[in-house]
Amino acid sequence: MAEPVAILRDLESRRRAAIRRTFTRFDTSATAAGFGAACALLMTLVVVRHAFGTPPDEIRRLFGLLVHYLPGFDTEGFGLVVGVVDVALLGAAFGAFVAWCRNRALRFVLWRALRERDTFFRRHALDEIG
């Protein structure tokens, strides 16, 4: 049977590891790269479907809209590659924004928790003396 002190140390180390995992900040550049790569892959699949075969009406309508929103995008030739790069850059910008928002929210939550902890200790400081 394990010693109670060893069990408590193990529980404490697990608790600290869980807190560390929960309150880890997102790396902005890594999140941006992940979102950009995912968006580029999705756009590449859409472009391949459009280039090789008859695309469904939904994809044709999508391409009709994308021509207006992506600079340099066209439905033929080099414009398709430009469209993939444009979508990858937009995805990277969105990923960086998501990581920034998450890190700001995490900073606020930690600030609030530390403030409440300090308030509790100040309120009950004299209880420990008496």
GUTOR-124408 format. One record per residue (C-alpha): residue number from 1; z, y, x; residue in one letter. Coordinates in nm, 4 decimals, padded with zeros to 6 digits. Layout:
% residues N
<NUM,<Z,Y,X>,"A">
...
END
This chain:
% residues 130
<1,<00.0000,00.0000,00.0000>,"M">
<2,<-00.0921,00.3440,00.1240>,"A">
<3,<00.1672,00.5992,00.2173>,"E">
<4,<00.2217,00.8806,-00.0358>,"P">
<5,<00.1651,01.1409,00.2365>,"V">
<6,<-00.1718,00.9861,00.3241>,"A">
<7,<-00.2709,00.9798,-00.0421>,"I">
<8,<-00.1766,01.3465,-00.0815>,"L">
<9,<-00.3720,01.4409,00.2317>,"R">
<10,<-00.6749,01.2540,00.0984>,"D">
<11,<-00.6509,01.4283,-00.2390>,"L">
<12,<-00.6142,01.7663,-00.0702>,"E">
<13,<-00.9196,01.7076,00.1486>,"S">
<14,<-01.1231,01.6002,-00.1567>,"R">
<15,<-01.0107,01.9100,-00.3468>,"R">
<16,<-01.1102,02.1383,-00.0584>,"R">
<17,<-01.4484,01.9654,-00.0256>,"A">
<18,<-01.5145,02.0079,-00.3987>,"A">
<19,<-01.4247,02.3773,-00.3820>,"I">
<20,<-01.6461,02.4235,-00.0764>,"R">
<21,<-01.9405,02.2541,-00.2529>,"R">
<22,<-01.8912,02.4607,-00.5676>,"T">
<23,<-01.8595,02.7985,-00.3995>,"F">
<24,<-02.1349,02.7669,-00.1413>,"T">
<25,<-02.3855,03.0507,-00.1437>,"R">
<26,<-02.7550,02.9797,-00.1888>,"F">
<27,<-02.9727,03.0488,00.1119>,"D">
<28,<-03.2192,03.3060,-00.0177>,"T">
<29,<-03.5057,03.2106,00.2109>,"S">
<30,<-03.4665,02.8375,00.1437>,"A">
<31,<-03.4553,02.8902,-00.2321>,"T">
<32,<-03.7591,03.1170,-00.2115>,"A">
<33,<-03.9484,02.8589,-00.0082>,"A">
<34,<-03.8598,02.5841,-00.2556>,"G">
<35,<-03.9671,02.7825,-00.5602>,"F">
<36,<-04.2844,02.8977,-00.3832>,"G">
<37,<-04.3776,02.5431,-00.2811>,"A">
<38,<-04.3153,02.4090,-00.6316>,"A">
<39,<-04.5239,02.6833,-00.7920>,"C">
<40,<-04.8044,02.6351,-00.5394>,"A">
<41,<-04.8078,02.2601,-00.6037>,"L">
<42,<-04.8215,02.3120,-00.9789>,"L">
<43,<-05.1012,02.5671,-00.9462>,"M">
<44,<-05.2893,02.3350,-00.7104>,"T">
<45,<-05.2757,02.0596,-00.9719>,"L">
<46,<-05.4046,02.2993,-01.2372>,"V">
<47,<-05.6837,02.4174,-01.0048>,"V">
<48,<-05.7859,02.0609,-00.9181>,"V">
<49,<-05.7941,01.9738,-01.2871>,"R">
<50,<-06.0122,02.2766,-01.3499>,"H">
<51,<-06.2443,02.2183,-01.0527>,"A">
<52,<-06.3006,01.8445,-01.1005>,"F">
<53,<-06.3668,01.7707,-01.4616>,"G">
<54,<-06.3687,01.9422,-01.7938>,"T">
<55,<-06.0336,02.1090,-01.8473>,"P">
<56,<-05.8729,02.1178,-02.1902>,"P">
<57,<-05.8800,02.4376,-02.3930>,"D">
<58,<-05.5212,02.5226,-02.2932>,"E">
<59,<-05.6122,02.5336,-01.9241>,"I">
<60,<-05.9220,02.7425,-01.9946>,"R">
<61,<-05.7085,02.9934,-02.1853>,"R">
<62,<-05.4527,02.9922,-01.9027>,"L">
<63,<-05.7233,03.0694,-01.6483>,"F">
<64,<-05.8539,03.3470,-01.8714>,"G">
<65,<-05.5076,03.5078,-01.8647>,"L">
<66,<-05.4473,03.4495,-01.4945>,"L">
<67,<-05.7641,03.6369,-01.4019>,"V">
<68,<-05.5992,03.9509,-01.5434>,"H">
<69,<-05.2602,03.9062,-01.3729>,"Y">
<70,<-05.3357,03.7663,-01.0268>,"L">
<71,<-05.5250,03.9928,-00.7861>,"P">
<72,<-05.8267,03.8210,-00.6341>,"G">
<73,<-05.8048,03.5159,-00.8603>,"F">
<74,<-06.1302,03.3771,-00.9891>,"D">
<75,<-06.2296,03.0524,-01.1558>,"T">
<76,<-06.4706,02.9513,-00.8801>,"E">
<77,<-06.4678,02.9084,-00.5040>,"G">
<78,<-06.2407,03.1137,-00.2842>,"F">
<79,<-06.0736,03.2776,-00.5850>,"G">
<80,<-05.9006,02.9489,-00.6672>,"L">
<81,<-05.7362,02.9405,-00.3231>,"V">
<82,<-05.6326,03.3042,-00.3635>,"V">
<83,<-05.4788,03.2112,-00.6999>,"G">
<84,<-05.2707,02.9345,-00.5431>,"V">
<85,<-05.1438,03.1732,-00.2741>,"V">
<86,<-05.0671,03.4411,-00.5352>,"D">
<87,<-04.8680,03.1974,-00.7477>,"V">
<88,<-04.6808,03.0700,-00.4395>,"A">
<89,<-04.5812,03.4268,-00.3483>,"L">
<90,<-04.4711,03.5009,-00.7040>,"L">
<91,<-04.2675,03.1786,-00.7066>,"G">
<92,<-04.1061,03.2704,-00.3754>,"A">
<93,<-04.0128,03.6138,-00.5085>,"A">
<94,<-03.8627,03.4559,-00.8186>,"F">
<95,<-03.6692,03.2039,-00.6070>,"G">
<96,<-03.5276,03.4796,-00.3894>,"A">
<97,<-03.4241,03.6708,-00.7014>,"F">
<98,<-03.2522,03.3621,-00.8482>,"V">
<99,<-03.0583,03.3048,-00.5245>,"A">
<100,<-02.9612,03.6723,-00.5059>,"W">
<101,<-02.8345,03.6710,-00.8660>,"C">
<102,<-02.6388,03.3497,-00.8133>,"R">
<103,<-02.4780,03.4817,-00.4956>,"N">
<104,<-02.3786,03.8078,-00.6690>,"R">
<105,<-02.2290,03.6162,-00.9620>,"A">
<106,<-02.0392,03.3919,-00.7209>,"L">
<107,<-01.9061,03.6942,-00.5335>,"R">
<108,<-01.7835,03.8444,-00.8624>,"F">
<109,<-01.6140,03.5192,-00.9707>,"V">
<110,<-01.4369,03.4832,-00.6369>,"L">
<111,<-01.3289,03.8490,-00.6399>,"W">
<112,<-01.1884,03.8048,-00.9895>,"R">
<113,<-01.0033,03.4829,-00.8990>,"A">
<114,<-00.8463,03.6386,-00.5896>,"L">
<115,<-00.7442,03.9449,-00.7868>,"R">
<116,<-00.5757,03.7325,-01.0535>,"E">
<117,<-00.4012,03.5271,-00.7854>,"R">
<118,<-00.2659,03.8398,-00.6165>,"D">
<119,<-00.1497,03.9799,-00.9502>,"T">
<120,<00.0341,03.6567,-01.0268>,"F">
<121,<00.2080,03.6558,-00.6882>,"F">
<122,<00.3113,04.0208,-00.7205>,"R">
<123,<00.4425,03.9621,-01.0702>,"R">
<124,<00.6505,03.6587,-00.9705>,"H">
<125,<00.7535,03.7610,-00.6196>,"A">
<126,<01.1094,03.8443,-00.7191>,"L">
<127,<01.1480,03.5136,-00.9053>,"D">
<128,<01.1334,03.3313,-00.5742>,"E">
<129,<01.4133,03.5427,-00.4247>,"I">
<130,<01.6590,03.5150,-00.7122>,"G">
END
